Amino acid sequence: MDEVAIGDGRLTIGQIRAVAGGARVVLEQSARNRISASRTVIDTALASGRAVYGLNTGVGHQKDVRLNEEQIRQNQTMLLMTHAGGFGPPAGVEHVRAAMMVRLNGLSRGGSGVSPAVAEVLVAMLNAGVHPVVPSTGSVGSGDLGQLAAIGLVAIGQGRAEHAGEVLGGAEALRRAGIEPLVLAAKDGLALMSSNAMSIGHGAHVIHQAIRLGRLADLAAVVSLEAIGGNPEAMLPVVATAKPYPGQHEVCRSVTDALHGSALLEPGGARSVQDPISFRVVPQVHGAYRDAVASTRDAIEIEVNAMSDNPLVSIADQSIVHNGNFHPMVMALSFDAVRPAVAHVGKLSERRMSHLWDAFFERLAGDGGPPSADHGPPEFVGMALRYPAAEVCAELRQLATPATLDVPALESNGTEDHATAAPLAVRTTERALGLLERVVVVELLLARDVLSITKPAPRLGTAAHEAVAGINDALAGRASADAYEAVLGHLRDSFG
């Protein structure tokens, strides 16, 4: 995707990721018309003298302090300068571009009253590769104020930005890109900050990772089922029909498709009439994970296409409304709900590893002992990683704790007395998904170890055969210390 247009349509997670990866942005005329119409409402309110938060009043605990004309002009730049704070390593360029795209799309919805020049400079910065240096930590989820202020500072020729691989002052980065610095009008600085675009853009990346890992976890369960000679009845379509959760239906289809061609599907192919629960409930547990991820994906796309501004402009009513749409509560809670599902998928994987461990030594005993080392010692990478995987599962359970309940009130007069902790919920979920990926890869390696000593070699389904062959190729000629990372890289490439 070389170009993403902002117009009348809804922006998708895929489009955000495309822009994050470098795609150009086009602001269509319909979006420009909405921005201009919204600005007209602001200009009318300003001329009327009516008190409007952040327009002709202060912000936060100074919400009822009226500003004179000179203060109105100065206040927007001061808002950016006083809110641009944070610490930790800079956020990645992809995360910054995603945030800029999310905020640009929000401005184009017509709820901000922002000057058209604000949208134009964001488009120009994205297309010219001017990427503000934004701290990775700096928000409690009631508007990513500090991080978005860092973006706003570059737009006006301050702050710091990366351009063409070099970190520069904001003014110099704009000059090299041929972009005139933005001159803020009333409300523009506040509008640039009034969003959780950083959390939402990051969330779009994380939820893509979660979707990919769902497919990888299904594959690991399939290869493990092949390795123990399990019974595939628990994954048949009738199971999905009997309890029609969307995620469970999707997992049953995913697993049965992956088993195509396997000897397990033939009469008498399974070793037992019924497998341990960690195999039988793959559709239910992986399905619950999928449903939690789908709910979070929907929440992200609603936030992406929402008007999150306070105060909010209604073009239809020609009015300005003070509100709390900046609070991404549903998205934050959805990310909190994903992590227990992640932990359960990891727990199921770890329990299946226990049965693979037993199967490994049973096969060794049945084959007369360890394989001959005449041609070099065999590499059983999965067996060597069984304990580290168990440690990771313990951490997954700790990460399942809710993040959204732990932010205190931030101002002494109680003005800002609730926050969503959306950035923490997203960041913690990303960490949990990274750990789950490692657990699932160990399961695949352990299942591969079992299959490598199974005599006679079973006839695997197409998906399991390709997975094992790919793992073997990745392991070929590598020492144990490098083998795991090689397989991890191979699987990331295979699952996008």
PyMOL commands that set and color helices and strands:
alter all, ss='L'
color gray80, all
select helices_A, chain A and resi 13-20+29-48+60-62+69-83+93-108+116-128+145-155+170-177+188-193+197-228+232-235+237-242+246-258+263-265+277-280+282-304+329-366+381-384+386-399+422-452+462-475+480-494
alter helices_A, ss='H'
color red, helices_A
select strands_A, chain A and resi 3-6+24-27+87-90+131-132+135-137+160-163+166-169+312-314+319-321
alter strands_A, ss='S'
color yellow, strands_A
deselect
rebuild
show_as cartoon
